[in-house]
Amino acid sequence: MDFYRIEFTRSAEKDLRNIDKAKIAAIYREIEQLKSSPRPQGVKKLTGAQRTYRIRIGDYRVVYEIEDEVLLILVIRIAHRKDVCR
């Protein structure tokens, strides 16, 4: 079984710094699970994007791209649900 590598954009790393420390552990746990299952149950494919998906973690959303050819998951955005589409 192949596992995906996870990378964060600079803006996603910045997003993490603005999130409550108590919630970061849960967010990291869910992102780590993407390594073995990049399209988990409940994932939403974003309209108009070829490889971009969104998962829900409580009140937060993680937007990421899946690059199957190089087994890479690129985390683009991590934000509260009210801010994620802005």
N, C-alpha and C positions, 0 to 999 in steps of 0.2 A: 504494500500500500504506500503510495507516495504522499508525502506531506507537503503542504504549501508553506512558503516562507512569508512572514508578515513584516511589512515595512510601514512606517508612518510618514506622511508628508510633514513638513515643518509646521503647517497650519494645524494639523491634527495634534501634534505634540503641544502646540500652544493651547489648543482647546482643552487638553487634559489638565493643564495647569490651572484652568479656571473652574474645574469641577471639584465639588466637595470631596475631600480625602476619603470619607467613609464609602463613597460610591465608586471610587476608582478601582478598588479590588474586584468588584463584581463586573465592571466593564472589561478589565483585563482578562478575567476568567472567560467571559463570553468570546472575546476576540481570540484568545488562545484556542478555543474549540473550533474556530474557523480553519485552523491548520489541517484538521482531518476531515472537516465537513464544511466546505466553503459556501454551500447553499443549504443551510439548515431549514427545518420546518419553520414557517412563518416569515421567511425572507421575502422582501419585496424587490422586484426588479424596477429600477427607476425608468420612467417613460422618457423616450428620446435618447437614451444612453445605451450603448452597445453592451458594456460589461460592468455597469454600475448597479450596486445593490444596497439595500438598507436593512439593518436588523434593529429590533427594539430591545432595549435593556432597561426595564422600568420606565422612567420618564425620559430616558435618553435614547438617542438614535445614533447609530454608527453607520456612516456612508463609506462604502469601499468599492474598489474595482478588483475583479478577478482576472488575472492574466494566466489562463490555463497552459499556454504554450511554455511558460517558464516557471510554472507553479509558484506564482506570487500573488499575494493579497496586499493591495496598497490601500491603507486606511486614509481616507481623504478628510473626513469631518467627524467630529464627535461633539454633539450638542444636545441641549435640552430640547424636547419635542417642539416647544413653541418657537425655537430659534433655528431649527435644522434646515429649513428650506430657504432661509434668507442668505 
